[in-house]
Amino acid sequence: MKAPIQISPDVTALANLLQTYTPHDGSFELKVPGAHAIRRSRINAELGHGVQSSALCIVAQGAKSVMLGRNVFEYDATRMIAFSVDVPVAFRITRASPAEPYLCLRLDLDPQRIASLVLKVFPHGLPRVPDSGAVFVTQTDVRIINAAVRLIELIAQPGDAELLAPLVIDEILIRLLRCPVGTRIAQIGLANTGIYGVEKAVSWLRANFSRPMKVEELAELANMSVSSFHQHFRAVTSMSPLQYQKALRLQEARSLMLSKMLDAGSASQLVGYLSASQFSREYGRFFGSAPTKDIAELRERVNGATADQCIDASLDEAVRAQYIIK
């Protein structure tokens, strides 16, 4: 018989604090720059889709899985997850209920802040990293949980928060850099690493997904040869630049159809598709249903939900990654 998971008092305290700042299902910006509290009170019957931003996600209650390409990453109160670049992902809440909702603290990862701390944590240079990637899962550090509790407690003390919150965030990031995946997280802020170059290309694609893409120009932006860029981009994101752009376009088109009531033809043109039939084929392969059927089902689910669930559904289906990791 599998032994029950031992939850530390700090994890329980973090869950209680997150519930205080999440009055219903959704993602809530906290009064600390770059910090978000996320709550979900039910598991996902189907996969959600969204673009996950560069962030550290600390779960205090419940569990979630994220799919990037063929890789599946699972995390809960015993495992933290970090994202080094913005990536289109599929996701599912795997453990949650109204009595014990999924609760998560998301901290955005700022490359410049990471870079300044890397110089302190690795004063003699960054050790060689054998591999790279966009997603890292590691065992939850109780010291990071303790710092997260102190960070959220500061919200109730605005005068102290302005002075002390940046210091607590630095503590969390330093401890993250010193954990088993720290050397890979460190690459986020270093200009001579593959992750940094890919991040620059990803930023361009996020801002210009509807425009024609030239791999040669992206490689130049990343300061790499075309072959090296292809290799690094796939290693980090688990997809090619073209696949990445396609995922962004399809997710944005879905968001436009759901939230702006656009038809498939109009949405496909706005996100850069020249052929409506190609859009329909690729949409069906990506989401599992043709655009008209998929959006009709999504709207039916939203219309049948409660007020709080509508907020939750619109966030997920309009491609607002929570942690996505929302």
SULJO-V353680 format. One record per residue. N is the residue number from 1. RES is the residue in one small letter. SS is DSSP state (h for helix, s for strand, l for the rest). PHI is phi in whole degrees, -180 to 180 (none if undefined). PSI is psi in degrees with one decimal (NA if undefined). Layout:
N;RES;SS;PHI;PSI
N;RES;SS;PHI;PSI
This chain:
1;m;l;none;131.5
2;k;l;-71;131.0
3;a;l;-68;142.5
4;p;l;-66;148.6
5;i;l;-71;129.8
6;q;l;-85;119.3
7;i;l;-102;126.6
8;s;l;-74;156.5
9;p;h;-57;-33.0
10;d;h;-67;-35.7
11;v;h;-65;-41.8
12;t;h;-63;-41.8
13;a;h;-64;-39.6
14;l;h;-64;-41.2
15;a;h;-62;-43.2
16;n;h;-63;-40.4
17;l;h;-67;-41.8
18;l;h;-64;-37.0
19;q;h;-64;-33.1
20;t;h;-62;-36.6
21;y;l;-101;9.8
22;t;l;-128;85.1
23;p;l;-66;-20.9
24;h;l;-155;178.9
25;d;l;-62;138.3
26;g;s;149;-173.6
27;s;s;-116;130.6
28;f;s;-126;127.9
29;e;s;-73;129.7
30;l;l;-89;165.1
31;k;l;-81;40.3
32;v;l;-136;120.7
33;p;l;-53;128.7
34;g;l;84;4.0
35;a;s;-110;137.3
36;h;s;-138;142.3
37;a;s;-109;132.7
38;i;s;-124;137.9
39;r;s;-135;136.7
40;r;s;-140;128.1
41;s;l;-104;9.1
42;r;l;-150;154.9
43;i;l;-78;160.6
44;n;l;-87;123.7
45;a;l;-70;-31.6
46;e;l;-129;162.5
47;l;l;-66;138.7
48;g;s;-95;163.4
49;h;s;-133;143.7
50;g;s;-173;176.9
51;v;s;-106;115.2
52;q;s;-87;125.2
53;s;l;-82;165.5
54;s;l;-64;118.0
55;a;s;-165;162.3
56;l;s;-107;129.9
57;c;s;-118;125.0
58;i;s;-118;113.1
59;v;s;-89;132.6
60;a;s;-104;-19.3
61;q;s;-162;140.9
62;g;l;87;-169.6
63;a;s;-153;157.3
64;k;s;-148;152.6
65;s;s;-126;145.1
66;v;s;-127;135.7
67;m;s;-115;124.6
68;l;s;-125;109.7
69;g;l;63;-127.1
70;r;l;-96;0.8
71;n;s;-91;136.1
72;v;s;-117;129.3
73;f;s;-120;126.3
74;e;s;-116;140.2
75;y;s;-150;155.0
76;d;s;-156;-156.0
77;a;l;-69;-11.2
78;t;l;-101;-9.2
79;r;s;-137;129.1
80;m;s;-92;157.6
81;i;s;-131;141.7
82;a;s;-130;143.4
83;f;s;-118;125.9
84;s;l;-87;-27.6
85;v;l;-139;167.2
86;d;l;-72;126.1
87;v;s;-138;142.0
88;p;s;-74;127.0
89;v;s;-133;161.2
90;a;s;-105;150.1
91;f;s;-151;161.0
92;r;s;-152;131.8
93;i;s;-76;122.6
94;t;s;-107;-14.0
95;r;s;-147;115.8
96;a;l;-172;152.8
97;s;l;-158;162.9
98;p;l;-58;-35.0
99;a;l;-75;-35.9
100;e;l;-133;78.7
101;p;l;-70;159.5
102;y;s;-68;128.3
103;l;s;-131;130.4
104;c;s;-143;141.2
105;l;s;-104;123.5
106;r;s;-111;128.2
107;l;s;-116;120.3
108;d;s;-65;142.5
109;l;l;-102;114.3
110;d;l;-93;118.0
111;p;h;-55;-40.4
112;q;h;-66;-38.7
113;r;h;-68;-42.1
114;i;h;-60;-44.9
115;a;h;-60;-42.5
116;s;h;-66;-35.0
117;l;h;-78;-29.5
118;v;h;-59;-38.6
119;l;h;-62;-29.0
120;k;h;-85;-40.3
121;v;h;-75;-34.7
122;f;l;-123;68.9
123;p;l;-64;-21.5
124;h;l;-102;14.7
125;g;l;104;153.9
126;l;l;-79;127.9
127;p;l;-58;155.2
128;r;l;-64;133.7
129;v;l;-102;123.0
130;p;l;-70;-29.0
131;d;l;-147;169.2
132;s;l;-135;166.4
133;g;l;-180;172.5
134;a;l;-93;-19.3
135;v;s;-129;133.6
136;f;s;-134;130.5
137;v;s;-116;134.5
138;t;s;-146;160.4
139;q;s;-61;138.7
140;t;l;-63;131.7
141;d;l;-93;120.8
142;v;h;-62;-26.5
143;r;h;-72;-33.8
144;i;h;-69;-40.5
145;i;h;-60;-45.1
146;n;h;-60;-42.7
147;a;h;-66;-37.4
148;a;h;-63;-39.5
149;v;h;-62;-46.2
150;r;h;-64;-35.3
151;l;h;-63;-47.0
152;i;h;-71;-33.6
153;e;h;-61;-29.2
154;l;h;-67;-21.7
155;i;h;-59;-33.2
156;a;h;-79;-0.8
157;q;l;-129;73.9
158;p;h;-51;-40.8
159;g;h;-63;-42.2
160;d;h;-74;-36.2
161;a;h;-59;-41.9
162;e;h;-60;-34.8
163;l;h;-90;-39.9
164;l;h;-96;-27.8
165;a;h;-58;-43.9
166;p;h;-60;-34.1
167;l;h;-69;-39.4
168;v;h;-69;-39.1
169;i;h;-63;-42.3
170;d;h;-60;-40.2
171;e;h;-60;-45.4
172;i;h;-60;-44.4
173;l;h;-68;-38.2
174;i;h;-63;-44.3
175;r;h;-66;-33.9
176;l;h;-65;-43.4
177;l;h;-65;-24.8
178;r;l;-95;0.9
179;c;l;-85;174.9
180;p;l;-56;-28.4
181;v;l;-101;10.8
182;g;h;-60;-39.1
183;t;h;-66;-28.3
184;r;h;-79;-35.5
185;i;h;-63;-36.8
186;a;h;-59;-28.3
187;q;h;-66;-17.9
188;i;h;-56;-38.1
189;g;h;-102;2.7
190;l;l;-102;125.6
191;a;l;-69;-17.9
192;n;l;-99;20.1
193;t;l;-112;158.4
194;g;h;-63;-37.9
195;i;h;-62;-41.0
196;y;h;-63;-44.1
197;g;h;-64;-42.5
198;v;h;-65;-39.0
199;e;h;-60;-37.7
200;k;h;-65;-40.7
201;a;h;-67;-40.7
202;v;h;-62;-42.0
203;s;h;-60;-40.9
204;w;h;-65;-44.2
205;l;h;-64;-39.0
206;r;h;-63;-38.4
207;a;h;-83;-19.1
208;n;l;-134;34.0
209;f;l;-62;-24.9
210;s;l;-84;-8.2
211;r;l;-90;154.7
212;p;l;-59;143.6
213;m;l;-113;134.5
214;k;l;-117;116.8
215;v;h;-60;-34.6
216;e;h;-61;-39.2
217;e;h;-72;-36.5
218;l;h;-65;-40.8
219;a;h;-63;-40.2
220;e;h;-64;-40.0
221;l;h;-62;-37.5
222;a;l;-83;-2.3
223;n;l;61;46.5
224;m;l;-137;162.1
225;s;l;-73;162.3
226;v;h;-61;-44.4
227;s;h;-66;-41.3
228;s;h;-67;-38.7
229;f;h;-63;-46.5
230;h;h;-57;-44.8
231;q;h;-63;-47.3
232;h;h;-69;-40.3
233;f;h;-62;-44.5
234;r;h;-69;-37.2
235;a;h;-63;-37.5
236;v;h;-81;-46.9
237;t;h;-100;-8.3
238;s;l;66;20.3
239;m;l;-153;164.8
240;s;l;-81;164.4
241;p;h;-57;-38.5
242;l;h;-66;-42.0
243;q;h;-65;-37.5
244;y;h;-63;-47.5
245;q;h;-62;-40.2
246;k;h;-63;-42.7
247;a;h;-62;-42.5
248;l;h;-62;-44.8
249;r;h;-63;-45.2
250;l;h;-66;-40.1
251;q;h;-68;-38.9
252;e;h;-68;-39.6
253;a;h;-62;-41.7
254;r;h;-61;-42.8
255;s;h;-62;-42.9
256;l;h;-65;-41.1
257;m;h;-68;-36.1
258;l;h;-76;-46.5
259;s;h;-92;-27.9
260;k;l;-106;0.9
261;m;l;60;31.8
262;l;l;-81;152.7
263;d;l;-82;168.4
264;a;h;-61;-40.7
265;g;h;-62;-45.6
266;s;h;-66;-43.3
267;a;h;-64;-41.2
268;s;h;-64;-38.4
269;q;h;-67;-40.2
270;l;h;-65;-30.4
271;v;l;-94;1.8
272;g;l;111;1.5
273;y;l;-79;137.3
274;l;l;-97;-20.6
275;s;l;-120;120.1
276;a;h;-66;-36.1
277;s;h;-68;-39.2
278;q;h;-64;-41.5
279;f;h;-59;-46.9
280;s;h;-62;-41.9
281;r;h;-63;-48.3
282;e;h;-70;-34.5
283;y;h;-63;-45.3
284;g;h;-63;-40.2
285;r;h;-67;-36.2
286;f;h;-76;-46.5
287;f;h;-102;-10.4
288;g;l;93;-5.8
289;s;l;-147;155.9
290;a;l;-64;153.8
291;p;h;-52;-49.3
292;t;h;-62;-45.0
293;k;h;-67;-43.9
294;d;h;-61;-47.3
295;i;h;-68;-37.3
296;a;h;-61;-41.5
297;e;h;-68;-39.7
298;l;h;-65;-43.9
299;r;h;-65;-36.7
300;e;h;-64;-40.7
301;r;h;-66;-40.9
302;v;h;-67;-43.7
303;n;h;-66;-25.7
304;g;l;-91;0.5
305;a;l;-90;166.6
306;t;l;-75;173.1
307;a;h;-58;-46.1
308;d;h;-66;-39.4
309;q;h;-67;-32.6
310;c;h;-62;-41.9
311;i;h;-61;-45.5
312;d;h;-62;-47.8
313;a;h;-65;-41.2
314;s;h;-66;-34.5
315;l;h;-65;-47.5
316;d;h;-67;-50.9
317;e;h;-78;-19.3
318;a;l;-89;16.4
319;v;l;62;57.3
320;r;l;-112;93.3
321;a;l;-63;144.2
322;q;l;-76;-94.8
323;y;h;-107;53.3
324;i;h;112;-17.4
325;i;h;-59;84.3
326;k;l;-98;NA
